[in-house]
């Protein structure tokens, strides 16, 4: 039996929940499929306070924002949330299959919004399979979600926001943090996060990498070394750091398998950490009716993911004919909000990625015989 649904959202994280709220607030009927047994995505394990504006719940902690969004979505009768529901695939006839509580279900949505998030990257080095080596997200989950102390003494690799924030959370949990090592010559995260752990006596070593890990059946220590301009270890600079846990915060990759399967036009954009779908200003992909938002379209902060979710949700409602003028108005307000988030020095990388995305969009439309993008969209990078 195939069930009909107006809007199917894949993923119940910050982008997915905001997309559901936006579409349903205009009158659309929404089904959210979340593969875990609770909605909220990465927000549920984030204990730090958010920056931004009141629109992105500035001043609230991540898990609190997750609770706010979840309660808001659950209170809307136009939204159904299915947890423990993994979307398995898209098919040519428009059918989407879902594995829910051990059973296969088939849905035929009019519109789809993909909000699948991202996965953690890993590093290659001798001994990287020893017990005690984790991704930063796994360590955060153990501490903040399940109350498990993941280490006695830990070394963090990566001085981006995730590495800095999780280092501070390790300190709060009573873990001795041996230091933070970063291959790049500069800290990648916000200095406010770096200052907090430096004040606690944790050294941040830029221009360093992990050469190898060692231990008898479990991690006992890590050899770090300085790197040259090609990020290769410099002989003679090795240092031995004793620790029982190595925490890797070396970046995220967009989860795009479903978008590949659906046949969406994908483009490799380094600023977005991998292959991402080429989208228009409504966040609609090259496959009509399939939209994408959040980290599955390029790695940014959760605040940006929430706003992208709103844009996609309003765009879908508008396309379905629900309160078209109001939906378009709110969509434009969300686009302006997202542009503001991406302004300044911190948004330079994202803006560079958007410019490349616009170039791919132009090439795609030209190849389809549709001519070039409108001048304003091409100049702005399209917010796509």
DASULHU-V736520 format. One record per pair of residues at least 24 apart in sequence whose ideal C-beta (glycine too) atoms are under 10 Angstrom apart, sorted by the first residue. I is the first residue (numbers start at 1). J is the second residue. If there is no record, write none. Layout:
i: {I,I}
j: {J,J}
This chain:
i: {1,1,2,2,2,2,2,2,2,2,2,3,3,3,3,3,3,3,3,3,4,4,4,4,4,5,5,5,5,5,5,5,5,5,5,5,6,6,6,6,6,6,6,6,6,6,7,7,7,7,7,7,7,7,7,7,7,7,7,7,7,7,8,8,8,8,8,8,8,8,8,8,8,8,8,8,8,9,9,9,9,9,9,9,9,9,9,9,9,9,9,9,9,9,9,10,10,10,10,10,10,10,10,10,10,10,10,10,10,10,10,10,10,10,10,10,11,11,11,11,11,11,11,11,11,11,11,11,11,11,11,11,11,12,12,12,12,12,12,12,12,12,12,12,12,12,12,12,13,13,13,13,13,13,13,13,13,13,13,13,13,13,13,13,13,13,13,13,14,14,14,14,14,14,14,14,14,14,14,14,14,14,14,14,14,14,14,14,14,14,14,14,14,15,15,15,15,15,15,15,15,15,15,15,15,15,15,15,15,15,15,15,15,15,15,15,15,16,16,16,16,16,16,16,16,16,16,16,16,16,16,16,16,16,16,17,17,17,17,17,17,17,17,17,17,17,17,17,17,17,17,17,18,18,18,18,18,18,18,18,18,18,18,18,18,18,18,18,18,19,19,19,19,19,19,19,19,19,19,19,19,19,19,19,19,19,19,19,19,20,20,20,20,20,20,20,20,20,20,20,20,20,21,21,21,21,21,21,21,21,21,21,21,22,22,22,22,22,22,22,22,22,22,22,22,22,22,23,23,23,23,23,23,23,23,23,23,23,23,23,23,23,23,23,23,24,24,24,24,24,24,24,24,24,24,25,25,25,25,25,25,25,25,25,25,25,25,25,26,26,26,26,26,26,26,26,26,26,26,26,26,26,26,27,27,27,27,27,27,27,27,28,28,28,28,28,28,28,28,28,28,28,28,28,28,28,29,29,29,29,29,29,29,30,30,30,30,30,30,30,30,30,30,30,30,31,31,31,31,31,31,31,31,31,32,32,32,32,32,32,32,32,32,33,33,33,33,33,33,33,33,33,33,33,33,33,33,34,34,34,34,34,34,34,34,35,35,35,35,35,35,35,35,35,35,36,36,36,36,37,37,37,37,38,38,38,38,38,38,39,39,39,39,39,39,39,39,39,40,40,40,40,40,40,41,41,41,41,41,41,41,41,41,41,42,42,42,42,42,42,42,42,42,42,42,42,43,43,43,43,43,43,43,44,44,44,44,45,45,45,45,45,45,45,45,45,45,45,45,46,46,46,46,46,46,46,47,47,47,47,47,47,47,48,48,48,48,48,48,48,48,50,50,50,50,51,51,51,51,51,51,52,52,52,52,52,52,52,52,52,53,53,53,53,55,55,55,55,55,55,55,55,55,56,56,56,56,56,56,56,56,56,57,57,57,58,62,62,62,62,63,63,65,65,65,66,69,69,82,87,87,87,87,87,88,88,89,89,89,89,90,90,90,90,90,90,90,90,90,90,91,91,92,92,94,96,96,109,109,109,110,110,110,110,111,111,111,111,111,111,111,111,111,111,111,111,112,112,112,112,112,112,112,112,112,113,113,113,113,113,113,113,113,113,113,113,113,113,113,113,114,114,114,114,114,114,114,114,114,114,114,114,114,114,114,114,114,114,115,115,115,115,115,115,115,115,115,115,115,115,116,116,116,116,116,116,116,116,116,116,116,116,117,117,117,117,117,117,117,117,118,118,118,118,118,118,118,118,118,118,118,118,118,118,118,118,119,119,119,119,119,119,120,120,120,120,120,120,120,121,121,121,121,121,121,121,121,121,122,122,122,122,123,123,123,123,123,123,123,123,123,123,124,125,125,125,125,125,125,125,125,125,125,126,126,126,126,126,126,127,127,127,127,127,127,127,127,127,127,127,127,128,128,128,128,128,128,129,130,130,130,130,130,130,130,130,130,130,131,131,131,131,131,131,132,132,132,132,132,132,132,132,132,132,132,132,133,133,133,133,133,133,133,133,133,133,133,134,134,134,134,134,135,135,135,135,135,135,135,136,136,136,136,136,136,136,136,136,136,136,136,136,136,137,137,137,137,137,137,138,138,138,139,139,139,139,139,139,139,139,139,139,139,140,140,140,140,140,140,142,143,143,143,143,143,144,144,144,147,148,149,149,149,150,150,150,150,151,151,151,151,151,151,151,151,151,151,152,152,152,152,153,153,153,153,153,153,153,153,154,154,154,154,154,154,154,154,155,155,155,155,155,155,155,155,155,155,155,155,155,155,155,155,155,155,156,156,156,156,156,156,156,156,156,156,156,156,157,157,157,157,157,157,157,157,157,157,157,157,157,158,158,158,158,158,158,158,158,158,158,159,159,159,159,159,159,159,159,159,159,159,159,159,159,160,160,160,160,160,160,160,160,160,160,160,161,161,161,161,161,161,161,161,161,162,162,162,162,162,162,162,162,162,163,163,163,163,163,163,163,163,163,163,163,163,164,164,164,164,164,164,164,164,164,164,164,164,164,164,165,165,165,165,165,165,166,166,166,167,167,167,167,167,167,167,167,167,168,168,168,168,168,168,170,170,170,170,171,171,171,171,171,172,175,175,175,175,176,176,176,177,177,177,177,177,177,178,178,178,178,178,178,178,178,178,178,179,179,179,179,179,179,179,179,180,180,180,180,180,180,181,181,181,181,181,181,181,181,181,181,181,181,181,181,182,182,182,182,182,182,182,183,183,183,183,183,183,183,183,183,184,184,184,184,185,185,188,188,188,189,190,190,205,205,207,207,207,208,208,208,208,209,209,209,210,210,210,210,211,211,211,211,212,213,213,213,214,215,215,218,218,219,219,219,219,220,221,222,251,252,252,252,253,253,254,254,254,254,254,254,254,255,255,255,256,256,256,256,257,258,258,258,259,259,259,259,259,259,259,262,262,262,262,262,263,263,264,264,265,265,265,265,265,265,266,267,267,267,267,267,267,267,267,268,268,269,269,269,269,269,269,269,269,269,269,270,270,270,270,271,271,271,271,271,271,271,271,271,271,271,271,272,272,272,272,272,272,272,272,272,272,272,273,273,273,273,274,274,276,276,276,277,277,277,278,278,278,278,278,278,278,278,278,278,278,279,279,279,279,279,279,279,279,280,280,280,280,280,280,280,280,280,281,281,281,281,281,281,281,281,281,281,281,281,281,281,282,282,282,282,282,282,282,282,282,282,282,282,283,283,283,283,283,283,283,283,283,283,283,283,284,284,284,284,284,285,286,286,286,286,286,288,289,289,291,291,291,297,297,297,298,298,298,298,299,299,299,300,300,300,300,300,300,300,301,301,301,301,301,303,303,303,304,304,304,304,304,304,306,306,306,306,307,307,307,307,307,307,307,307,307,307,308,308,308,308,308,309,310,310,310,310,311,311,311,311,311,334,335,335,335,336,338,339,339,339,342,342,350,351,351,352,353,354,354,354,354,354,355,355,355,355,356,357,357,357,357,358,358,358,360}
j: {105,106,93,94,95,96,97,105,106,107,108,31,95,96,98,105,106,107,108,109,29,107,108,109,110,29,30,31,80,96,107,108,109,110,111,112,30,31,78,109,110,111,316,317,320,322,31,32,78,79,109,110,111,112,113,291,312,313,316,317,319,320,32,33,87,90,96,98,107,108,109,110,111,112,113,114,290,33,34,73,79,81,87,109,111,112,113,114,115,291,293,309,312,313,316,34,35,85,86,87,90,96,98,109,112,113,114,115,116,117,255,258,259,290,292,296,35,36,39,41,87,113,114,115,116,117,255,258,293,294,295,296,309,36,38,39,40,41,66,69,70,73,81,82,83,85,115,117,39,40,41,42,43,44,66,69,115,116,117,118,293,294,295,296,302,305,306,309,39,40,41,42,43,46,56,62,65,66,69,115,117,293,294,295,301,302,303,304,305,306,307,308,309,41,113,114,115,116,117,283,292,293,294,295,296,297,302,304,305,306,307,308,309,310,311,312,313,40,41,69,73,81,113,114,115,116,117,293,294,296,305,306,309,312,313,41,43,65,66,68,69,70,72,73,74,79,81,115,305,306,309,313,56,69,72,73,115,293,294,305,306,307,308,309,310,311,312,313,334,73,113,114,115,283,291,293,294,305,306,308,309,310,311,312,313,314,315,316,317,69,72,73,76,78,79,80,81,113,115,309,312,313,69,72,73,75,76,78,79,306,309,310,313,113,309,310,311,312,313,314,315,316,317,327,330,331,334,76,78,79,111,113,309,310,312,313,314,315,316,317,318,319,320,322,327,72,73,76,77,78,79,80,313,317,322,72,76,78,79,310,313,314,317,322,323,326,327,330,78,313,314,316,317,318,320,321,322,323,324,326,327,330,331,78,317,320,321,322,323,326,327,78,79,110,111,313,314,316,317,318,319,320,321,322,323,327,77,78,79,80,110,320,322,73,76,78,79,80,81,109,111,113,313,316,317,79,80,81,82,85,96,98,107,109,73,79,80,81,82,83,85,113,115,80,81,82,83,84,85,86,87,96,98,99,100,105,107,81,82,83,84,85,86,87,115,82,83,84,85,86,87,98,99,100,116,83,84,85,86,83,84,85,101,66,70,81,83,84,145,66,67,69,70,73,74,81,82,83,65,66,67,68,69,70,66,69,115,116,117,118,294,295,302,305,66,117,118,137,140,141,162,252,294,295,302,305,67,68,69,70,302,305,306,70,141,144,145,137,138,139,140,141,142,143,144,145,146,166,169,140,144,162,165,166,169,302,140,143,144,165,168,169,172,161,164,165,166,168,169,193,196,301,302,303,306,190,192,301,303,341,346,301,302,303,304,306,307,337,340,341,303,337,340,341,303,306,307,310,333,334,337,340,341,301,302,303,304,305,306,307,337,341,302,303,306,303,140,144,165,302,144,145,302,303,306,302,306,309,107,112,114,116,257,258,258,261,257,258,261,262,114,258,259,260,261,262,263,264,287,290,261,262,262,263,289,258,262,289,290,316,289,316,319,320,284,288,289,290,291,312,313,315,316,317,319,320,258,262,285,287,289,290,291,292,316,283,284,289,290,291,292,293,294,296,308,309,312,313,315,316,255,256,257,258,259,262,264,277,283,285,290,291,292,293,294,296,297,312,255,291,292,293,294,295,296,297,305,308,309,312,254,255,256,257,258,259,292,293,294,295,296,297,252,254,255,294,295,296,299,305,251,252,253,254,255,256,273,274,294,295,296,297,298,299,300,305,252,253,254,255,274,295,162,248,249,250,251,252,253,158,248,249,250,251,252,253,273,274,248,250,251,253,157,158,183,209,210,213,246,248,250,251,210,157,209,210,211,212,213,222,223,233,246,210,211,212,213,214,223,210,211,212,213,214,215,219,220,221,222,223,246,210,212,213,219,246,248,213,213,214,215,216,217,218,219,220,222,246,215,217,218,219,244,245,213,215,217,218,219,220,222,243,244,245,246,247,157,210,213,215,218,219,222,245,246,247,248,219,245,246,247,248,162,166,247,248,249,250,252,160,162,163,164,165,166,167,169,170,247,248,249,250,252,162,166,247,248,249,252,166,247,248,166,167,169,170,173,175,245,246,247,248,249,165,166,169,170,247,249,173,169,170,172,173,175,169,172,173,173,173,173,174,175,175,244,245,247,175,176,177,178,219,243,244,245,246,247,176,243,244,245,177,178,221,241,242,243,244,245,178,179,219,243,244,245,246,247,179,180,181,205,210,213,219,221,222,224,241,242,243,244,245,246,247,248,180,181,182,197,202,204,243,245,246,247,248,249,181,182,183,208,209,210,222,224,246,247,248,249,250,182,183,184,188,189,247,248,249,250,251,183,184,186,187,188,189,193,194,197,204,205,206,208,249,184,187,188,189,190,193,249,250,251,252,299,187,188,189,190,192,193,194,249,301,188,189,193,247,248,249,250,251,252,187,188,189,193,194,197,204,247,248,249,250,251,188,189,190,191,192,193,194,195,196,197,198,202,204,249,189,190,193,196,197,249,193,247,249,193,194,196,197,200,202,204,247,249,193,194,196,197,200,202,197,202,245,247,196,197,200,201,202,200,243,244,245,247,202,243,244,201,202,203,243,245,247,202,203,221,222,224,241,242,243,245,246,203,204,205,208,224,239,241,243,204,205,206,208,247,249,205,206,207,208,209,210,222,224,225,226,227,239,241,246,206,207,208,209,227,249,250,207,208,209,210,226,227,231,233,250,208,209,227,231,227,229,249,251,349,249,301,346,239,241,231,234,237,233,234,237,239,233,234,250,241,246,248,250,235,237,238,239,238,241,243,246,240,243,244,244,245,243,244,245,246,244,246,246,299,295,299,300,295,299,292,294,295,296,297,298,299,294,295,296,292,295,296,297,296,290,292,296,285,286,287,290,292,296,297,286,287,289,290,292,287,290,290,292,360,361,363,364,367,368,360,353,356,357,359,360,361,363,364,356,360,297,298,352,353,354,355,356,357,359,360,349,352,353,356,298,299,348,349,350,351,352,353,354,355,356,357,297,298,299,300,349,350,352,353,354,356,357,298,299,300,353,298,299,353,357,360,357,360,384,357,358,359,360,361,362,363,364,365,382,384,308,312,357,360,361,382,383,384,315,361,364,365,373,377,382,383,384,311,315,331,332,335,361,373,374,376,377,380,382,383,384,311,312,314,315,316,318,319,328,331,335,383,384,308,309,311,312,313,314,315,316,331,335,383,384,312,315,316,319,384,384,360,361,364,365,368,319,316,319,315,316,319,353,357,384,350,353,354,357,349,350,353,338,341,342,347,349,350,353,341,342,346,347,350,337,338,341,337,338,341,342,347,350,334,337,338,341,333,334,335,336,337,338,339,340,341,342,334,335,338,341,383,334,334,335,337,338,335,337,338,383,384,383,380,382,383,383,383,380,381,383,381,383,381,380,381,381,381,380,381,382,383,384,379,380,381,382,381,381,382,383,384,382,383,384,384}
